[in-house]
Amino acid sequence: MAKLSVEEIEHIAKLSRLELTAEEKELYAGQLSEVLGYVSQLNEIDTENVDGTSNVTGLSNIYRDDAVEPSGISHDDIKINAPEFDGGNFVVPGVFE
Amino acid sequence: MNELYSLTIAEASKQLAEGKITSVELTKAIFERIKIVEPKVGAYITLCEEKALETAKESDRRRAKGEKLSQIDGIPIAVKDLFLTKGVKTTAGSKILEDFVPVYESTVTKKLWEAGAVLIGKANLDQFAMGSSTETSAYKTSKEFDSTTRNPWDLNRIPGGSSGGSAAAVAADECIASVGTDTGGSIRQPASHCSITGLKPTYGRVSRYGTMAMASSLDQAGPMTKTVLDAAILLNIISGHDKFDSTSSKQEVPDYSKLSGDIKNLKIGIPKEFFGEGLDPEVEKVIREGIEQFKRLGASIVDVYLPSVHYALAVYYILMPAEVSSNLARYDGIRYGHSAIKREKRKEKSESLLEVYMKSRAEGFGAEAKRRIMLGSYVLSAGYYDAYYKKAQKVRTIIKKEFEEIFKKVDILVTPVSPVPAFKFGEKSDDPLAMYLSDILTVPVNPAGLPAMSVPAGFVKKEGKDLPVGLQLIGPMWSEQAILNVGYAFQKSTDWHKKKPNINN
């Protein structure tokens, strides 16, 4: 397949929530294009009447009662790893401008 | 060899039961061994000596009281650093989780500790299980080489991946056994390269709760051990339904360690597609000799065909990155992990939420993680979803059905694990596609959910070094007993699995 353009890489990077340098954009454009070229071989195979498999277990819709159970995880536990945690809440930049 | 560190689970368990050794002695012997070889091999990201000795003491206390103990009580185990271990730093081999300390335990490790096993440490791995050489780890654990984990059989070569640290630790006797995970071959391939036994169970056999997800429909944890019997013992412990993993199966867990080693009249299929171009002729020779051995043990050998199996790698490198892009979205610098928020000084203008995501992830993830996340985003994105993701799901069905048809004719398949033995550091790390192609023989198994095992089958000589070659056994879903029995028969009649590396430069 044709090499991915810088714009396409920028679009994918934004979807992936990844900030890339100019060099990285060049590098990944090439590498991703190669891989996509390889996987495109699936176009050779006829899948007209085939259903996709998303899981092999045959299981579906495993339910349990909608009852609250204690998690065993305290605010102190969360503080160990949280970048910013205050009064039981994660502190984050504003979601709305 | 009568060093304690070279014991298997079965041997150590017997000696512990007979009071010939204590768990503390065994654990100390392991840490003495680690002091000698770890600077070269670099199998571990984190070592837990103090905690290990405490656990060992408790095991000895239980034994002295005459309590009924499991077969792994007091046995030193290494755990791939992808399993959440409460209170013990878990990094997934990535800088994005450099200081992350889990606040809950994975089901797999919970079962190990409840059975009395001793945690030696967290083993190195390709970052987020993405790789076939352990080179993508952010942690250079081999102090002498200032690199990621080295292959104990040839320190200039990779141990395989992604469970390279787990494999190297077992091969170098830096633990009695270990657990790893396998999404496209990450237990079997390093087992092959390090001459140990590695089993990927049927999808759904082992709970994935607390095992950091790579590809949720493909991942499976499994034992990496010195012998097939040890693999069976560990499989007994870690298998079973888990209410916290709704993809785990309620299928009964038999006693996998009841192995007869009798394979008379077993029908073994040899799939032609696994012996094509690209397979090193010396590797093929080892596998063919293994097949002859099965013949001598009474099995019948049949040529079989899997015409679509060569598409499995393409299927895998669409579906796996797609699932990765979803699973790794959680590393966003908000609740845990490396965060751009942490760098902010309270009074300065803070970055927008989007910038926190984009910077935290860009700074924390390694190149391979970024590549796969982006591949996944692409194949799932509007305009490409049908052509790539949906198409791959359909081809997955075709491959799965072909395996099912074959298993109506034969009981087990025998194939090589890797087309070539362990390659040298840096040989493929600049060429992602070349690295991916090396997975071609292990990858077909995971999309089909099948169990498969690698056992040591011999060596090939490259540049004066003897490099291990593993033989792969593949069975239909839920055929772990059959696979383990074939492996057991093989190990009863061959000595490959008993060979130990000479860990010198």
Interface residues (C-beta under 8 A of the other chain):
Chain A: I9 I12 A13 K14 L15 S16 R17 L18 E19 L20 E24 Y28 Q31 L32 E34 V35 L36 Y38 V39 S40 Q41 L42 N43 I45 T47 V50 D51 G52 T53 S54 N55 V56 T57 L59 I62 R64 G72 I73 D77 I78 I80 N81 A82 P83 E84 F90 V91 V92 P93 G94 V95
Chain B: D99 F100 V101 V103 Y104 Y203 G204 S217 K243 S246 T247 S249 S308 Y311 L313 A314 V315 Y317 I318 S325 A329 D332 G333 I334 R335 Y336 G337 S339 I341 K342 S350 E351 S352 L353 L354 E355 V356 Y357 M358 K359 R361 A362 F365 K370 R371 I373 M374 L375 G376 S377 Y378 S381 A387 Y388 K390 K391 A392 Q393 K394 V395 R396 T397 I398 K400 P432 L433 Y436 P447 A448 G449 M477
